[in-house]
Amino acid sequence: MNELIVSSVYPPTGNLLEALIHISNEVFSMEKLPFVQMKNISAMLRRIKILSSLFEEIQETLSSAALLPPSSILCLAELSCVIRKIKLLIESCKEGSSLWNLMQTELISNKFHALIKEMDKALDILPLRFLNVTVDTKEQVELLHKQAKRANLFIDPREIQKREEILQLMATNCDRKSKNKGLIDFERVQQSFNSIGLRSSLDYEEEISKLQTQAEKQAGTGGLIAASNINSLISLISLSKTAILEEEHVMIKKNLKQPAPMNVIPDQSSSCYSLVSDIPDELRCPISLDLIRDPVIVASGHTYDRNSIAQWINSGNHTCPKSGQRLIHMALIPNYALKSLIQQWCQENNIPITEPTLTPSDSESSCSKIKKYDKAIDYISATKASTDAVKMTAEFLVGKLATGSPAIQRQAAYELRLLAKSGMDNRRIIAESGAIPFLMTLLGSRDPRIQENAVTALLNLSIHENNKILIMSAGAIDSLIEVLQSGKTTEARGNAAAAIFSLSVIDEYKVIIGARTKAIPALVGLLEDGTTAGKRDAAIALFNLAVYDANRQSIVLAGAVPLLIDLLMDDKAGITDDSLAVLALVLGCNEGLQALRKSRMLVPLLVDLLRFGSSKGKDHSITLLLGLCKDSREEIAGKLLMNSRSIPSLQSLAADGSLRARRKADTLLRLLNRCCSQSQ
């Protein structure tokens, strides 16, 4: 009934997820973010990026026949509403007047805080443990939820200080007389305006236009005091504009006569320069010695600014400027890690973050070579340019796997691990680039991080259906079993189990994997000593293998039954339903039935799960109880009749359970009634 209500109110799950992914990508791919509310916006973008990963994983793992819990659909619908509000708020900050936004900093900060709390309320009803998502994503969403719950109102003290400075300048401008106009400190005005992104005469004109629009809006709604303050701001900007234009004119003349010093960063949005004397060496381009605006990696592994290295290559050079090494290819791979550090440094030092532009003389010659690398590939794009960029990146990283040092192999495997996580097309392209054989070789590495990155990359690649065939054809299953059995880290062992589960989705591979003598015992070993996530990965892998009848005996002989029963009582593990599902399957073989009957704790546990378990848990529990009665009806019936909770639990399930559970509960109740009558 709840599912019917939810489906009638909200759009189909697939459409809802597509809309969420689309709106999330639109938000965190916004360009030229405002200088005001920068910290609140950056924090919000990080939250949405985490949620976007959750949405993508749910979409990838959700089959056409599967249904999400009603509370999940309700949560997704609420998050869709919240993210749309966030987008509108960021766009209003971006398109509105910077000065007016600074004046309203408390009000806008309160709006961001209110949206964080709305996000928290939506996540309160998200049944995360019932969603088939990776442990990494689950942990990130849980952390996001906790942070949102604890989040306090944040008002940037630096913005308050900037506002006070501008208000003082406004007061000076309002009180001045015609004879002492020179008392206004235009250098101080310029510094204040620079700090909120107003640097050129064009910026000033756009700001005046935005303020005039805001003044009309305030006057139209009766905000006369606000309109008066806005007019004071317009007056201050207009008065300052003349002095700024004159200063720009002088700077242009000076720069035409002499080249800019090495510690001057051109502001590409204007004709003036921002003086910065403490650029870290690691952020300087080895060619120009200026701040790197668009860092790219060449075949030698060194990083340069895109414009500088493009000019170098277009001049006919085919070697690395720094090392002299000959470049085996001319691809320019974006260095996202360094770009993030540069953007952070620019924000901390009030340096404008602008997109790099090629000089007219270079643009035509270099466009055909590097245009397809201009766009980021953080998430999958349907355009050919993005696909080509992913392909070139994958080929570059595979080359590093093949010939690099252990440190380079570790980094390349990690980058492939991340790239393979972000979409089906990426997984296909990485496999086509020849990554699978090299990753398989790295499974035997003595370096724990290399092994962990390699096995996780193979896990992510195995989600693609055709890649399952490629991985099995490469003979990777034996290496995965070795990692599962004696991996360097617990995460590597858990991800090896998850990879085996992914591969065993194909029926013929259930047979092949089950025939490996070490596979099932290794999974059972992870059930015993693995982490919480590892135990769950092992349980679902065993479930998949147990679908094939011949594997059930091997699972029982490996000692899985007592461990699975113990996990029914382990609340921390949180895999009760998975354990019950495996037990319900091994019940189908004689060895499994005998092993289950040996447990004294099983029947009381199943009775309790009939009362307090999930819907799936109740289905599996009644299946197990009914199966245990086979050839041993009186013994099991006696245990059930001696338990005072059995009959009420069965009656409750017969009334309120699923259709299958109701039928089985009725059958078991009739059986108990017959046994009771015979004994009397």
N, C-alpha and C positions, 0 to 999 in steps of 0.2 A: 504493500500500500504506500509506504514512504517513497519507494522508488518511482511509483506511478505519479505521485504528487510532484516530486523533484523534476521528473522528465517532462511534466506538463508546464512547469514554470520556467525552466532553464533550457537553453539550446542543447542539441546532442553533444555528448562528451567530446567527440572528435572535433566538432566545430568550435567548441569552447576552448579546447587546448590550442587549436590553431590560432584562434583570436588572441589568446594569452601570449603565445610565443611571438606573434607578430607585434603586438603592442609593446611587449617587453623589449624586443629588438629595436623598435623605434625609439624607446626611451633611452636605453644605454648606448645607442649609437648617435645620439645628438652631438652635433659639432658646435664649436665656439660657445661653450657654456659661459654664463655671466660671471663677472668678477664678484658680484654681491651674492651672499648666501652660498658661497662656494663649498664650504665644509658640509652644510646640510645637504646640498645637492649631491656631492661626491658620495656621502654616506648612503643616501637613498639609491643612487645608481648601483652601488655595491650590493645592496639588498636585492634589487630587482634582478641583477645578474645571477645571483644564487637561485632565486625563484625560477628564472628562465631555464636554468639547468634542470631543475625539478620538473618543470612542465615538459621539456624535451624528453626526459627519461620516461615519464608517464606515457607520453605519446608513442614512444618507440616500443614499449613493452605491452601496451594495451592492444589486445586482439579485437577483431571485429565482434566476436561473440561475448567478450568479457564486459562486465559492468563494474564501474567504480562504486564504492559505497555511497549512499545518498549524502552523507556528511562531507565526503570528498568533493562531490559536485557542488554542494552548497558553498564549501570553502573556496573552490576555484572561481565560482561566480562572484563571491565577495572580493577576492583578490583582483579579479578583472576590473571591478568597479574602482577599487583603491588605486590600481596602477594607472587607470585612465585619469583619475583626479591628480595623481602625481605628475603625469605628463602635462596636463593643463597648467599646473602650478609652475613647473619648470619653464614651460613655454612663456608664461606670463612674465617670469623673471627675466627670461632671455630677450623677449621682444619689447618689454617695457623700459621705462627710463631708469638708468642705473642710479641716478641721484635720488629719484623718488623712492625707489626700492630701498635705498640706504636709509632714507628718512623713516620708512615703514618696517625697519628690520625686525622689531619685536613682533609685529603683526604677522609677517611672513614666516618667521621662525615658529610661531604658534601653529600656523597652518601645517608646516612640515611635521611638527610634533603630533598634531591631531591625526595626520595620515599614518604615522608610525603606530599609533595606538589602534587605528582601524585595522592595520595589517596584523597587529598582535591578536585582535579579536577574531579575525578570519582564521589565523593559524591555530587558535584554540580548538577549533572543530575539525582540524585536519587529522584523520586517523593514519598517521605516518607509518605505523607498524604494519598496516594492511596493504601498503602500496609496494609494488615490486620495483624498488629503486636501489641504487648502489649504496653501500655503507657510507662512502664519502659524501654523497649528496644528502643522505639522511642526517649525518652528523652536522653538516653545514646548515641545513634547514633548522635542526634543533637548536643550534647555537644562535642562529638568526632570531628564532622565536624567543629564546631567553633574553637576548640583548634588547629586542623590541619591548619585552615586558618590563625590563629595568630602565628603559631609555627615559632620560629626563629632558626637559626643554633646554635646547642649546641655542644661546644667543652669542654670536662671535664677538668677543671683547674688542677685537681689532676693528670690526665694523662700527661698534659704538664710538671708538676713539676717532675713526675717520669722520663719522657724522658730527661729532662735537667740533672737530676742526673746521668742517664746512659751515656749520652753524655760526661759528665765530667769524668766519669770512663773510657770511651773509650779513651779520650784524654790522661789521665794519663797513660794508658796502652800503647798507641802508642809512647809516649815521653820517657818512662822509658829506662834506660840503664841496661845492664846485671848486673852491680854492685849494683843497687838499686831496685831490684825487690820487695823487701819487703815494698816499699812505698805504694803499693796498699792496701787499707783498705778492706780486704775480708769480714769483718763483714758488712760494708756498702754495698758491692756487694750483699751479701746474703739477706739483708733487701730489696734492690731494686728488686731483682729477686723474692723474696717471694711475693711482692706486686702484681706481675702479674702472680702468680700461679706456679712459678718454685721453687720447694721445695726439691726435691730428686734428686739423681744422675740420675735416670731414666728420670725425667723431663728434666734434662740438656741434656741428649743424644738425646731425641726426639726433643728438640729445635734446637740442632746443625744440626740434619738431615733436619728439616724444613728450616732452614736458608740456608743450602747448596743447597737445591732444589730451593729456591728463588734466590740465587746467580746465578745459572745456567740460570734461566729464565731471569734475568736482563741482564746478559752478552749476551744471545742469542738475545735480543731485542736492544742491543746497550747501555744499561744503565750501563756504566762502573763505574761511580761515585757511583751509588747505590750498584753495586756489591762490590766495594771497602769498602763501609760502612758496608755491610753485613759481609764481611770477617773480619773486625775489631770487629764486635760483636761476631763472632765465636771464634776469638782469645781470647776475654775477657772471654767468657763462658768456653773455654777449660782451660785457666789459673786458673779460679776460681774453676773448677771442682775438682782438686786435693785437694785444701784446704777444700772444702765442704765435700768430701769423708772422709778425715781425721777427720773432726769434727763430722760427722755422726758416725764414728767408735767409737770415744770417748764417744759420747752420748749413744750409744747402750750398751757399757760396763757398763757405770754408771747406766743405767736404769735396767740392769740385776741384779745389786747388791742391789738396793733399789727401793721400789715401787714409782710410780709417785705420787707427792703431789696432793691434791684435786683440786687445781686450775690450773692443767696442762691438756690440751686437746690433746689427741693423734691424730695425723694426719694420717688417715687411708690410705692415698695414699703413705706414706713413713714410714720409721722407726724412724724418728725424731719426736719431740714434739714442739708444738707451745705454748709458755707461755702466758697465759691470766689470769690476776689476778682479773678482775672485772666482772665476769659472774653474771648477775642478778639472784637473788634467784628464781624468777619465771621461769627461763629457765634451772634450775638444776633439775635433776631427784632425787626424794626423796629417792631412793635406793642407787644409786652410788654417788650422789652429784656432778656428772659431768654434762657438757652441754648435754642436750637432743638432740640426733641426729634424732630420729624418734619417735615423740610423739604419744602415743596411749592412749585411754580412756578405763578403765576397768568398770565392771558393777557398781561399787560404785560411779563412776563419777570422780574419781581422774585420773590424767595424769602421765604416766611414760615413760621412754625410752623403746622402744620395746625389746631390748636385755636384759635389766635388769629385766623387769617384766616377760619375757619369761623364764628366768632362775629361777625366783621365783616360777612360776607356775609348771615348769617341775620338780622342787624339791619336789613336792607333796603338796604345799601350795594352799589352796583354799580360802584364805582371802585377803582383801586389806591390803598391808603393812602399809599404813599410818593410816587408820581408824580402822583396825581390823575387819571390817564388812565382813561377809561371801559373797562371790561372787556367784550370782545366775546363772551366765554363765561365760564361759572362753573366750568369744569373745574379741578381741582387736580392738577397733574402731579408725581409724586414726583421730587425732586432727589437722585438716587442718589450723584452725585459729592460733594455737600456732606454727605450723610448718612454717607458713608464717612469723611470728614475729622472729623466730629463724634464718631463712634465711636472713631476713633484717638485723638483728644484726650481723650475720657472715659477710655479705658484708661490713657493715660499719666498722668492725674491722679487715678486711682482713683475716678472718678465712676460710679455705677451706671448701666448702660445698660438702661433700662426702656421698655416700649411706652407711648406716650402714651395718655391716657384723657380723654374729654370729660367735663365736669361734667354732673350729672344734668339741669340745666335746658337744656343745649345738646344733649344726646345725641339726644333724640327729634326735634328740629327739623332737625338736620344729618345724621342717619343716612341718610335717603333720598337726600340729595344727594351725599354723599361716601363712602358705605360701599364702593362698588365700586372705589375707588382705594386701599383700605387695604392691599392685598397687593402685594408686589413683582412685577415682570414681567421679572426677569432671565432667566428661561427659560420656555418655553412651558407654559401650564397649560390643562387641558381645561375648566375651570369657566367659566361665563358671565361672572362678575365679572372674571376675568382677561382674557378676550377683549374685554370692553368697555373695560377699562383700556388694552389695547394699541391698540384702535381710537381711543380718545380721544387717546392719546399720538401716534399716527401723524398724526391730523388736526391736532393742535397743531403738530407739526414741519413738516408740509406747509405750514401757514399761514406759518411762519417762512421756509420756502424761497421762498414767493411774495412776501412783503412785507418781509423782514428786510434788514438791512445785510449787507455781505459777511462780516463777522465772525460774525453770527448765522446766515447761510446756511452758513458753514463748519461751525459747531457742529451745526446741524440736520442737515446731510448726514452728518456723522460719526455722530450718534445714530441716524439711519435705517440707516446702514451696519451698525452693531452690532445693531440690532433685527432687521434682515433676515437676520442670520447665525444666529439662534437657533431657527428652526423654520419648518415649512411654513405653519402657520396665520398666523404673523407676516408672512410674505412675501405671502400672499393679502390680508391686511388692509391692509398698506401700499399695495399696488397699488390696492385698492378705494378707498383714501383719496385717490387722485389724485396719487401721488408721481411716477409715471414721467415725465409731460411736463415737470415742473419739474426733475427730475434730468437729463433729456436736455438741457434748456436750459443747465444748469450745466456740461455737458461742454465748452462753449466758453469757460469762465471763464478769465481771465488769472491767477487765483490758483491756484498749484499744488496747495494742499491741498484747495481746493474741488473742483477737477477730479478729483483722486485719490479723494476721498470719494464723489463722485457716480458715477464709473465703477465703484468697488468696490460701492457700494450697488446699482447696476443688475446687476452680476455676481451678487450674492447673491440679488436678486429673480428673476433669470432661471432659477434652479434650479427654481422652481415652473413646472410645465408650462404653465398658462394664462397666466402672466406672459410667457412667450416670445412668445405671440401679441400681447399688449398692447404689448410693447417694439417688435416689428417693425411693428405697426400705427401706432405713434407716429412711425415714421420714424427711430428712434434708430440704425439700423445705419450710416448715413452719418456721424453724429457719432462713433460708436465707432471707425470706420475712421480718422477724422481724429485721434482721440486715439492710436490705435495707431501712426499714421504720425509724428506730431509732438507727442506728449504732453509735458506740462511735466516729468514725472518718469518714471523707468524703471518704477516700480511701477505708475503709471497706464497705461503702454503694455502692461505685462505683463497687468494685469487686463482691459484692453480685449481682448487676445488671448483670455484665458480666457472673457470674455463672448461673444465670437464663437464660440468652441468650444461653449459651452453652447447658444447659439441654433441652431447648425448641427446639433444632434442631430435636429431635425425635417427630414425629407428635402427638402421643398420649399424650405426656407431655405438648404440647401446650394446650390441652383441660384441663388437670389436673391443670396446673398453672393458666390458665385463670379463672378456677372455684373458685380459692381462692379469697375471696372478697377483701383482702388487697393488692394483688400482683400488679394489674394494677394501682390502685391509688398511691401506693408507687413508682412505676416507673415514673409516671407522676410528683410526688412530687420531685423526683431527677432531672427531666427535668427542674424544676423551680429553685431549689436552690443548685444543685450539682456543682461540679467543671467542668471544660471543659471536662476532661476525663470521669467524671461521667455522664454528659449529653449525651455524645456519647454512653456510655454503655447502658444507659436507652433507647435511641432512637433505637439502633439496637435490644434490647430485645423486645421493643414494636413492631418493624417491624416483628420479628419472630412470636410473638403472634398474630399479625393481619392477618397472613396468614390463620388462622382458622377463618371462617366467624363470628362465635358467639362472638368472642372476640372484634370485631370491635366496636360494640355498647358500650361495657364497656369502651373501650379506649376513645370514644367520650364523654360519660357521665362523665368520670373522669376529663374532661377539658383539654384534650391533644391538641385539634386542635388550640386554640389561642396561646398556648405555642410553638407549632411547627412552626406556622406562624411567631411568633416573632424571633425564632431561624434562620429563613431564612435571617433575616437582621443582625444577630449577626456574624460579621466576626471573632471575637475572638473564638467563640465556634467551628467554622470550621466543622460543621455537616450539612451543607445545603443539601447535597445529601441524607443523612440519614433521615432528616426531610421530604424532598420531597417524599421519598420512603414510609414512613408511611402514609403521607397524601394521596398518590395515592391509598393506600390500603383501608383506611377508607372511601374514596370516594364511595366505593362499597356498603355501607349501607346507608339507607335513612337518618339516624341521622347524619352521616358524611357529606352527601351532603348538608343538611340544615345548618350545622355548618360552612361549608366552604363558603356558599353563604352569610353568615352574615358578613364576613370580607370585609371591604372596601379596604384594602391594598393588598389583595391576587392577584387580576388580574394584577395590575401594576407590582407587584413583579415577577409574572410568566413571564410577557412580557420581563422584564429585564433579567431574567435568560435564556430566549430563546436566548438572544444575548451574554451574558457573562458567562453563566454557563458551567459546564463540560458536557461531552457527556451524562453521566447518568442523570445529572441535566436537560438537555434539553429534554431527553426522558420523564422524570417524569413531567416536566412542561407542555409539550404539551398534555400528558395524562390527567392532571388535567383540563386544559382549555377545552379540548373536552368533558370531563365528566361533567363539570359545565354547559355546554350548554343543557344537558338533561332536558327536561321539563321547561327550562327557556332560550330558545334560543335567543329570542329577547333582553332580559335584558343583557346577557353576550356579545352578538354580539354588542350591543350599546356601552358597555364599551370598547370593543376592537376597534371599529371604531373611538371612540373619542380619543383613544391613538395613537398619530402619529407614534409611534415606532412599533406598532403591525404588520402592513402589511409587512414592510421591514424585520422584524425579522422572520415572518412566511415564507416569500419567501426565505430567506437565509437558513432556516432549511429545506424547501422542496427541496432545491438544494444540500445542503452539509451534511445533517443529516444522522443518521443511517436509515436503510431500514424501520424500524417501525416508526421512527419519521417522515420520508418523507411522508409516507402514511397518518399519522394523520394530518400533516401540510397541505397536499393537501385537505383532507376532511374539515378541518376547514376553509381554504381559500374559498372553494366552498360554504360552509355554509354562510360565511360573504358576499360573492358575491350575493347569493340568497336573503339574508336579505336586502342588499343594494338596489337590484332591486325592491323588494316588497315595500320598503319605498318610492322609487321614483314613 
